[in-house]
Amino acid sequence: MDENIKKYSILSKFNVSRETCIDFERFISLIIEKNKEINIISRKNDKISIIRERHIIDSAQAIDFIDLNDNICSDLGTGAGLPGIVLAIMMKNLNQSMKFILYEKSHLKSAFLKSVSNKLNLNTEVIEGNIFEKNNLRSDIVIGRAFKPLPVVLELMSKNFSKFKNLILFMGKNGKQTLNDAFKVWNFEYKEKMSLTSKDSFLINIKNIKKKFE
């Protein structure tokens, strides 16, 4: 296990503890085991080393944009629990009481998320269903990874959330153009940070979203 923990050294700036790394490895094992039954993640990528870098470390870096004083973080379309479960693991081992609300349409994935949360003793609430059909949602932080295109997410935030402080999104290689296009319709403030796992990707932290033409 200690050799595996060394593989998380890229996250050292975030004070990731040995206990956190152990929980990450347990989570990876749970994903691989469940992936034999249902598609939690792509089966061509369900190798330990790939999950560790492409999913766990990639998700974990979002903590850089999270205010530890906030109480609720909502994960849009969490899927396998990425990034919600990963961040909940980190908060648990930082002795933070932040709750993670995980939105997921799939009944089977929702059951998996509940099982993982129980086994790892995480502060989560799994909400099964289509988030686009839910209204008056409230959160401090909202986060999305591989969820929907930016314009769709901004519309969701505007229509379905009555309260939130900031929105954290993972952007791919076309992210800059996507941002420029979004500014044609939306006003918002944002900060960005380069991804630790891909030179073509970055994360953005968005605040004060307002549609230009309403």
C-alpha positions in Angstrom: 0.0 0.0 0.0 2.8 2.5 0.8 4.1 2.2 -2.7 0.6 3.1 -4.0 0.5 6.1 -1.6 3.7 7.5 -3.2 1.7 7.7 -6.4 -0.4 10.4 -4.9 2.6 12.7 -4.3 1.4 15.1 -7.0 -1.4 16.0 -4.5 1.0 16.8 -1.7 0.2 20.6 -1.8 -3.3 19.7 -0.7 -2.2 18.1 2.5 -3.5 14.7 1.4 -2.9 12.3 4.3 -1.9 8.6 4.3 -5.5 7.8 5.4 -6.9 9.6 2.5 -4.7 7.7 0.0 -5.8 4.4 1.6 -9.4 5.4 1.2 -8.7 6.4 -2.5 -7.3 2.9 -3.0 -10.3 1.3 -1.4 -12.6 3.3 -3.6 -10.6 2.2 -6.7 -11.1 -1.4 -5.6 -14.8 -0.9 -5.1 -15.1 0.6 -8.6 -13.2 -2.3 -10.3 -15.2 -4.9 -8.4 -18.6 -3.3 -9.3 -17.5 -2.7 -12.9 -17.6 -6.5 -13.4 -21.4 -6.3 -12.9 -22.3 -2.9 -14.4 -20.6 -0.2 -16.3 -19.5 2.2 -13.5 -16.7 3.5 -15.7 -15.5 2.4 -19.2 -14.2 -1.1 -18.9 -11.3 -0.4 -21.2 -10.1 2.0 -18.6 -10.8 0.1 -15.4 -7.1 -0.6 -14.5 -5.9 0.6 -11.2 -3.2 3.0 -12.5 -5.6 4.6 -15.0 -8.4 5.1 -12.5 -5.8 6.5 -10.0 -4.6 9.2 -12.4 -7.4 9.8 -14.8 -10.2 9.8 -12.2 -9.0 10.0 -8.6 -6.2 12.5 -8.9 -8.0 14.5 -11.5 -11.1 14.8 -9.3 -9.0 15.5 -6.1 -7.4 18.6 -7.6 -10.7 20.5 -7.5 -10.2 20.9 -3.7 -8.1 23.9 -4.7 -11.2 25.8 -5.5 -13.2 24.7 -2.4 -13.8 26.9 0.6 -13.5 24.6 3.6 -15.9 26.8 5.5 -18.8 25.9 3.2 -21.4 23.3 4.3 -22.8 21.8 1.1 -21.2 20.7 -2.2 -23.5 19.4 -4.9 -22.1 17.1 -7.7 -24.0 17.3 -10.9 -24.4 13.9 -12.6 -21.8 12.3 -10.4 -21.7 8.9 -12.2 -19.1 6.7 -10.4 -18.8 9.4 -7.7 -16.4 11.6 -9.6 -15.5 14.0 -8.2 -18.1 13.9 -5.3 -16.9 10.7 -3.6 -13.3 11.6 -4.0 -13.8 15.1 -2.4 -15.9 13.6 0.3 -13.0 11.2 1.2 -10.7 14.2 1.4 -13.1 16.2 3.6 -13.6 13.3 6.0 -9.8 13.0 6.5 -9.5 16.7 7.0 -12.1 16.5 9.7 -14.4 18.8 7.7 -18.2 18.4 8.1 -19.0 19.4 4.5 -21.9 17.4 3.1 -21.8 16.2 -0.5 -25.1 15.8 -2.4 -24.6 13.5 -5.3 -27.1 13.7 -8.2 -27.3 10.6 -10.4 -30.0 9.4 -12.8 -29.1 5.7 -12.8 -30.6 3.5 -10.1 -27.7 1.0 -10.2 -25.1 3.7 -9.9 -27.0 5.4 -7.1 -27.1 2.1 -5.2 -23.3 1.8 -5.7 -22.7 5.4 -4.5 -24.7 4.7 -1.3 -22.8 1.4 -0.7 -19.4 3.2 -1.2 -20.5 6.0 1.2 -21.5 3.5 3.9 -18.3 1.5 3.5 -16.0 4.6 3.6 -18.1 6.4 6.2 -18.7 9.5 4.0 -20.9 12.5 4.6 -23.0 12.2 1.4 -26.6 12.2 0.2 -27.4 10.4 -3.0 -30.3 11.8 -4.9 -31.5 9.5 -7.7 -33.2 11.2 -10.7 -32.9 13.7 -13.4 -31.5 16.9 -11.9 -33.0 18.9 -14.8 -36.4 18.0 -13.3 -35.6 19.3 -9.8 -36.2 22.9 -8.8 -35.3 25.4 -6.1 -32.0 23.6 -5.4 -29.7 25.1 -2.8 -26.0 24.6 -2.3 -22.8 26.4 -1.4 -20.6 24.8 -4.0 -21.8 23.1 -7.2 -19.3 21.0 -9.2 -19.4 19.1 -12.4 -17.0 16.8 -14.2 -17.8 15.3 -17.6 -21.4 16.2 -17.1 -22.9 18.5 -19.8 -21.5 21.3 -22.0 -21.0 24.7 -20.4 -24.0 26.4 -21.9 -26.3 23.6 -20.6 -24.8 23.8 -17.1 -25.1 27.6 -17.0 -28.8 27.3 -17.9 -29.3 24.6 -15.3 -27.7 26.9 -12.6 -29.9 29.8 -13.7 -33.2 27.9 -13.8 -32.9 25.1 -11.2 -30.7 26.5 -8.4 -32.2 29.2 -6.2 -29.0 29.5 -4.2 -25.3 28.8 -4.7 -22.0 30.5 -4.3 -19.8 29.1 -7.0 -19.6 26.6 -9.8 -16.5 24.4 -10.4 -16.2 22.8 -13.8 -13.5 20.6 -15.5 -12.8 21.9 -19.0 -11.2 20.0 -21.9 -9.0 21.0 -24.8 -11.7 23.2 -26.4 -12.4 24.9 -23.1 -11.2 28.3 -24.1 -13.4 28.5 -27.1 -16.3 27.2 -25.0 -15.8 30.0 -22.5 -15.6 32.6 -25.2 -18.9 31.4 -26.7 -20.6 31.4 -23.3 -19.7 35.0 -22.8 -21.9 35.9 -25.8 -25.0 34.9 -23.7 -23.8 35.0 -20.1 -22.0 37.3 -17.7 -19.9 35.7 -15.0 -16.6 36.0 -13.1 -14.2 33.1 -13.2 -10.8 31.9 -12.2 -8.9 29.0 -13.8 -6.2 26.6 -12.9 -4.3 24.2 -15.2 -5.0 20.5 -14.7 -2.5 18.3 -12.9 -3.3 15.4 -15.2 -3.6 16.8 -18.7 -1.8 19.7 -20.3 -4.8 20.3 -22.5 -7.3 20.7 -19.7 -8.1 23.1 -16.9 -10.6 23.8 -14.2 -12.7 26.9 -13.7 -14.3 28.4 -10.7 -17.3 30.5 -11.7 -19.3 33.1 -9.7 -22.0 35.7 -10.3 -23.7 34.0 -13.2 -26.3 36.1 -15.0 -27.9 35.8 -18.4 -27.4 38.8 -20.6 -30.8 38.8 -22.3 -33.7 38.1 -19.9 
